Amino acid sequence: LLIRKERSWILTAKKSSAYGFLLVGSNVSVNIEVDPRHPKMLPECYFLGADHVVNPLRTKLNNNMHLWDPDISLLQNLKDLLEIDFPSRAALEKSDFTKDCGICYAYRLNGTTPDQVCDEPRCGQPFHQACLYEWLQGLPSSRQSFNVIFGECPYCNKVRQYGGNGSWDEAVRLLC
């Protein structure tokens, strides 16, 4: 993925992949999709995490994308655009940031990792999309309107909404 794995945490990339999840912080990562035909160009970046954390990163990326330099590494470009330092392998253990799903208590479920995060800053519990959807469907207090289910976070009990069809095309997130 054009990033040396010994320097930063790449969560799910395979050696031959053109994509992967790069750790930004606790329960926050960026899904990077590199175009194999143009590997030195700005990749597609999708942030995963609570809105109060990822929205400033999206803003920085959008405001700084003109600074992308194809002559420097992908990691250095992302550091410059996002104005952050990624956690290094030397500074963190994998257990410091790979948080298990708050419903099934596993990190991996059918090849997926927790990609939904409670937006309450004091909670921030991650969940697998499938687990959260099933959990909210099973709650008597949840209600559904079209493809959106409203229900409480299993951890902090704040009311949330979940885009319910399970499709990647739909904006699926927890809200406070």
N, C-alpha and C positions, 0 to 999 in steps of 0.2 A: 504493500500500500504506500510506498514511497516514504514511509516514516520508520525509522529504526525502532524496533520494538523494545530494545533495551533502554531507550531514553524515556518513552512515554507509554501510558497504558492504552493499548488497543484492545477493546473488549471482545469483539467477535470476528475480526478479519481472518480470512484464510490467506495463506501465502500467495495464491494465484488470484485473489479477489481484487476487484476494482472498487470495493467499498469496505467500510468498517465503522465501528463506533469508537470514538476517541474520548476518553474521560476528560471532563472539564473540571468537575468537582463532585462533592457528595451528592449522589442522585441526579447528576446532570452530565449529559454526554452529547456529543454531536455525531450524527450519522453522516459520513463523508462518502460521496459517490463520485469517483474519478472517471472521467470519460476516457476509455482506453485508447481512443483515436487521438486525443489531445491531453495527454497525462500531465502536462505542465500548466494547463489552464486552471482557472478557479473551479473547484469541484462544486457539485450540489451539496449543500449543507442543511441538514434538518436537525434541529435541537430537540432533545428529549429532557423533560424535567418540568418543574413547577414554573408557571408563567412569570412569577415575580423574579425568577432567576434567569430564565431564558429570553424574556423580552428585551432586556438591555443588551444581551449578546446578539440577538437578531438585529437590533438597531445599529450596533457597532459594525457588524458585518455589512449591512446595507450602506452605511455611511462611508466605510473605508474600502469597499471592494475595488475602487479605482487604484488603490495602492498595490494590488496584486502584482508580483514580480515573478515571471516565469523562470528567471535565472537563479532563484533561491529555493530552498526546500519547501515542501508542502507544510511541514510543521512550523517553520519560521514564518511563512506567509500567514498562517492561521494565527500565530501568536501576535503578529503585527496588526492584522485586521481586527482581531477581537480584543486586543490590548490586554492580554492575560498571559500568564505562564502556566502551562499545563503541568499537572503533578507528575513527578518523575517516579520511575520504578524504585529508585533508591530512597525516596522520601516516604513512600506509602506501600503498605502491603495490599494485596488484592482484596482482602477481607475488609479493609478500611472503606471501600466504596462499592463493592458488589453486594448490595442489600437484597435480601430475599423478599419475595412477594409476601405482602401482609396477609394474604388469604391462604395460599397453599404452602407457605414457608419454604419454598424452593427458589433457587435462582434461575434455573433453566426448566422450562416446561415446553415439551414438544419443539425443542430447538429455539424457543424464544426466551428473551430475558424481560424482566419487568420494565414496561415502557409507559406506564401511566403513573403519575405522581400526584398525591394530594397537594393542592395548591395552598393549603393553610401553612404559613411559615413555621409554626410550632409543631406541625405534624410531619409533612413531607414524606409520608410512607409510600413506597413504590408498590405497584401491583402489575400482574400480567393483565393484558387486555381481556383475555378470555375469562380469567378468574373474576375480575371486577364485574364484567357483564353478567356472569352467572350468579354472583353474589347479589347484585342489585335486583336481578329478576326474581330471586327467591325471597326478598324482604317484603313482608306484608305492607310496610309503610312506604315502599317505593311506588312511584306512579310513572306511567309511560305515556308520552305524547309523540306520535309518529315514530321516528327513529331515535328518540332521546328518552333515556330513563333518568328520573330524578330519585336520589336516595342518599342515605347517610354514609359517610366514610366509616369503614369498619373500625378505625382507630380513634378518630377525634369526634365522630358523630356530627360533623358539620354537613349540611345538605350539599349535595353535589349533583351535577348532571353528567351523563355519559351518553355519547352518540352511539346508539345501540346496535347498528347492523354489523359491527365488527370489521368493517371494511377499512383498509388503509386510506381510501379516498376521502373518508369523512373525517372531519376534525374531531378527534376523540381525546377528551381530556377531563380532568377533574377540576371543578371550580368551587371556590369558597364564596 
